[in-house]
């Protein structure tokens, strides 16, 4: 079973106040490592659930847009697995916010998270810390600057954020945790049976100290 892992160029995230980077959220605080993981031919819902179990960085805090078509089924899982859920507002938009305290809870909802991310809706989570808030920020668009409400992730020590990227092709990771310091460190976190191929992106550091 193979996956592809690479460090992204740091210019995928732009400095404030002109947030116009690759990610659909803004960041406060310092981060060091930008990682992209492509699950390749693996089932992403199985691979990422197994990896979160291996990392054992619970609780996980997730902010997700979920399809109302599946809401009854999702509500049943929330009740069955006793998952904490609330409404998270970004401006006038309502999102689902979850606290997932163990691997079983995360595994139950990840297929819905991944489906949302694959449709380019918001699907993002953090490890061990609730880092999410919303704020009005200036955004640089193709034509002009404008002010809009954004999801904001506040980074403190040992903070890790995971985001299901556009079309669900990969998992974007932003972190200042030492487990992402080098490719060798990342490989140590993977579950048994997973082989890691390193991808070198132009402009990216291959080993980040």
N, C-alpha and C positions, 0 to 999 in steps of 0.2 A: 504494500500500500504506500503510494507516494504522494507527497505534497510539495508545493513550491513555496519558498520563503525568501523574501528580500527586504532590504532596507529601502524605504522611499526617500527621495530627495527632500530636504527640509523645506524647500520652497512650495511644497504641497500645502503648507499652512502659512498664511500671510500674517504679518504683525498687525495688531490693532493700530488705528481704528478702521482701516480699510480691509475688512475681512472679505476675501474673494478667493479663498483657497479651495482645495479639492473636497473638503469635508463640509457637511451641512450643519455645522455648529461652530461656535467660537470657543476659544480657550483662554482662561486666566491662569497665570502661574507658569512654572517652568516644566517642560518636558524634554526628554533626551532622545528617545527612540521612536522612530516611525517605521512600523513593520507592516508588510502585507503578506498574508497567507492565502494561497490558492489551494483549495481542497482537491483540485484536479478531478479525478474520477470517483473520489470517495463521496458517500452520502454526507452532505454537510451537516445535517441535523444529528447524525450519529457521531461524526468526527469531532465537531465542536462540543457536543455534550460530553463525550469521553475526555476531551482535553480539559474542559472546565473541571471535571472530576479529578483529573490528574493534578491540575494546578492547585486545587483545594483552597481557593481564595474566596470562600463564601463569607458573608452573604453577597449576592450579586444584585445590583440595583439597575433596573432596566426602564427605559422610556421608549415606548413603541406605539406606532399607529397600527391598529388592528382592524381588519375587515369586519364590518357589522354583520355580514352574511354568516360569519362564524361565531358571533357573539354568544349565542346560547351554548354552543359546544365549549367555548372558552370558559364561560361562567361555570359550567359543570366541572371542568378541570380545576378551576380556582377553588371551588367548594370541596372537591374530592381531596386535593393535596394541601388544603388549608393555606393557600397563597395569599399574602397581603397585597392588595391592589387598591389604587386610588386614582383620582383624576389629576393630571398634571397639565397646567395651562401654560401655553406659549402665546402670549397676546390673547386673542379670542379663540384660539384653536385648542381643543381638548385632546390630550393624549393619555394613554394608559401608563401608569407607573407601577412597577412591581418590585417587591422585595423577595428574592429567591434565596432561601436559607440553606438549601442543600441541592445536591445533584439531581435528585428525583424531581423536585419542583422545576428546576431549570430544563431538564429533559422533556417534561410534559408540555412546556410552552414554546420551546425553541422552534418547532416546525412552523408555528404561527409567526414568530419573530422573523424567521428566514423568509417566509412567504411575503411578508410586508416589505422587507428589505429588497427582495427580488423585484418588487413592483415599484421600487424607488421611493417607498415611504420610509419614515424614520424608524430605525431599529438599532438601538445603541444600549450598551450596558457598561457598568464599571464594577471593578472587583473590590470587595470589602468596604468601600466607602460610597456614600451618597454624594456625588460631586455635581449634581445637576441643578440648575436654576434657569431662569429666563431673564432676559434684559433687552432693552432697546439699544441697538448698535447701528453704527453707520456701515453700510455695505457698498462696496464698489461693484457696480454692474458694468456690462459692456457699454452702456450709453451714458450712465450718470451715477452719482452717489445717491443713496436713499437710506432712510432710517426705517428699520423694521425690527420686529421682535424675533429673537433668536434663542435657541437652546445654548446655554453656556455651561461648559465643564470647567470646574475649578480644580487645578492640580496642586496637591500638597505632596508630602513625602510618600514615596512608594504608591503612586497612583497609576492605575491602568484603565484605559478606556478601550472598548471593542465596538466596532461599527460594521454592520453588514453593508458592504459597498454596493455601488450602483449595479443593478441587474443581478445582485447576489453572487457576483463572480468571485469575490474574495472577502476576507475579513481584514479590515484595517485596524491596526492597533497603535495607540499612542500611549507612551508610558515613560515614567522616570524610575521604574523598578529595575533593579540589577539583573533580574532574570532575563531581561531583553538586551543586555549589554553587548553580547557577541552572539554570532550564529551558534557557536558551541554551547553557550548558555541556553539558548532557545531550544536546541535539539534535546537537551537534558530534560526539558519539561514535557516532551511528547510521550504519549502512551506507547507501549510495546507494539511492535509490528508496523510502525509508521516510519517510512524512510523520507528524509528531508533533502530536497534538491535546492541549492542556493541559487537565487536569481539576482543578477547584478543590474540594477537600474542606473542609467546614466545620471551622473551628478550626485549619486548617493555614496555615503561612506559604507564600506563593506564590513568593517569592525568598528564599533563606536565605543570609545573609552569614556 
